[in-house]
């Protein structure tokens, strides 16, 4: 049986829209490298990022 990790040991990223950190989730295990936004809301508001600061786009 595999040892469980603490939440603090999980990988995390910074959302480019809201600038908040978000942690790895089990449902993202196969696509963690492709995940950019912390939520559907931020994914839908990525156009705001382009308007606010064009250099900060991903």
C-alpha positions in Angstrom: 0.0 0.0 0.0 1.3 3.5 -0.9 1.9 6.0 1.8 -0.3 9.1 1.7 1.1 12.5 1.2 0.4 15.6 3.3 -1.4 18.4 1.5 1.6 20.6 2.0 3.7 18.1 0.0 1.5 18.2 -3.1 2.7 20.2 -6.1 1.1 23.5 -6.7 0.9 26.2 -9.4 -0.1 29.9 -9.5 -3.2 30.8 -11.5 -2.3 33.5 -14.1 -5.8 35.1 -13.8 -6.3 35.4 -10.1 -2.7 35.0 -8.9 -3.7 32.5 -6.3 -1.9 29.2 -5.7 -3.8 26.0 -6.3 -2.7 22.4 -5.5 -2.7 19.1 -7.3 -6.0 17.2 -7.3 -6.5 13.5 -7.9 -8.8 14.1 -10.9 -5.9 16.1 -12.5 -3.3 13.4 -12.1 -3.1 12.5 -15.8 -3.1 16.1 -17.0 -1.4 18.1 -14.3 1.2 19.4 -16.8 -1.6 20.8 -19.0 -3.6 22.5 -16.2 -3.1 26.3 -16.2 -6.2 27.8 -14.4 -7.4 27.0 -10.9 -11.1 26.9 -11.8 -13.6 27.0 -14.6 -14.3 30.6 -13.6 -10.7 31.7 -14.2 -10.5 29.7 -17.4 -13.6 31.6 -18.6 -12.1 35.0 -17.6 -8.7 34.5 -19.3 -9.7 37.2 -21.8 -9.4 39.7 -18.9 -5.8 38.7 -18.5 -5.2 39.7 -22.1 -6.8 43.0 -21.6 -5.2 43.9 -18.4 -1.6 42.9 -19.1 -0.7 41.5 -22.6 2.8 40.4 -21.4 1.3 38.1 -18.7 -0.5 35.8 -21.1 0.1 32.0 -21.1 
